[in-house]
Amino acid sequence: MSKDKNQDLKQEKRKKSNKRDKSKVEHNHWADQIASEVKKRVEEDPKLKKAVKETGYYLIYDEKTPSGIIHVGSGRGWVIHDVVAKAMRKIGINAKFVLSSDDIDPYDKPNKELDESWNKYLGMPFRNIPSPVEGYENFAEYYFMLCVEKFEELGIEAEIESTGEQYEKGVFNKAIKTILDNHKKVQDVYKEMYGDDVEAGKKIPFNVICENCGKIATTLSTDWDPKTEMISYECRKDVVEWASGCDHKGKISPYNGNGKFPWKVEWPAKWISKGVVCEYAGKDHFTKGGSRSFGVKLCHELFDFPPPYPSTRFMTGKGYEFFQIGGKKMSTSKGRGVSFVEMTKILPANLIRFLLIKPRPNAVIDFDPYDDNNITFLYDRYDKAERIYFDIDKADEKEKKIQSRIYELSYVGEIPNKIPTQIPLKFAAIVIQIAMNNEEKAIEILQNMKHLPEKLEGAERHSVLQRLNDAKRWINKFASDNNKFQLNEKINASELKFDHKVKKALQLVVKRLEEKTWQDKELHDEFYKICEKLELENKEFFKGAYILLIGKEKGPLLAKFVLAVGLDKFRDLVKQL
Ligand SMILES: [Zn+2]
């Protein structure tokens, strides 16, 4: 390690510890911390400053190979990049989030959704393979669009790009020339990182698309002539095991889409060519010897250019942690994790964003909708953040700042002026079940309970309907039996053999309900008074009430439940005893 490098390292560490101290004082959300750090870095680094000046914006970049259904884990990166871009715009920076489809990558393993007839395309770039579904230009576009068309719903503001098109437009031509002219240096980096025997340490780091058979994975570059700027290649049978070349030999310009870099080289080539200032990726890329550390090294040694945040010139940094939905139950039922698109069938956009925005990128997120606590806590925490944002719930300064910011960043669209009426998910689930899945009936019940105003319109109505629908989805698809019930229509009194005291107690409840309008807490106390008066064990009373209502010994909190069921219905059941 040179002396300079040592000093740089020390300086970086010092900056890092400064940052830690500062963030303690500022209580900023992580997206805002990243935004100000990226801003500072660009201002302090003349090369980055120049790059940003040339493009006119701070580029936050992400990329994905559209090889098939895209896993939910990638969605984490998209939301991270989206909120960092939003945080940068908030401090007056012209930030742009670009998501590129790596559609010039080769089709390298059979897509499980497709039959064997698709295997003939193995080795070809995705963008040159037909779409499996009509209406899309090619294979890559189809799978990419499946995700991207959900962006608006999810509030992700991204510009979509095609990496293949970028190659065609010549965006990477300059980097191609530098890398091919210096390919020995690139090979040395490979050897330094992976040992002298590594295959890539012997290859010219460029893959031409065979002019004869159209495959890209099967070609081997054999010579680069820096004077004529032509690259010689052979399309061979032994380059990869999963695709066979056609034996064609050719010579072609490497520019304007005639080929691409291997991934490890392509990543830093993109950073430099496009001026990327921030790009996260999954933590598996950031391992020792992983593609990120290779990119960081190449970026420095060949281009003397700093890699994007969270990497620095000499430190790889950390990628974001895993994001899974469904725990064991979901991943095993389909043999794979949940796709990004399926996620929108589990949670509404605001809750998906909240789930991803609340924890720092380096925290694992494993959300299981089949776990009743998991899903109800998520909704409750979201509601809590909303109440803090609207000053309904008190919080200390730090909590107020963080929770409000999380809410702001999670909310898709414009935040209303006043807090929408909140209906906790669990309560919404009770009401929608009493209403037998009918939202209008559920709204009526909530209005009778004075939980909603008589007049419910516009955004207010919309948010209530949204929560009722979420509750319906939860009950019908994910909730455990503990949270499900069916309200009795008729009961068989002789079969149930109610104790006369229980019967009497329930009749008293009817009487009390007829007397006045009750609040749930007050009614709850009244139940105990009734039991005391009749010398009835509370346990027996509650058990009897649940059996009467839903034929189970346990159920939702009784007072609120009885109020939601309503006097008429309750009286009708008690009369049948
Ligand atoms: Zn060929």
Boltz pocket constraint, residues with backbone or C-beta under 6 A from the ligand:
constraints:
  - pocket:
      binder: B
      contacts: [[A, 210], [A, 211], [A, 212], [A, 213], [A, 214], [A, 215], [A, 218], [A, 235], [A, 245], [A, 246], [A, 247], [A, 248]]
      max_distance: 6.0
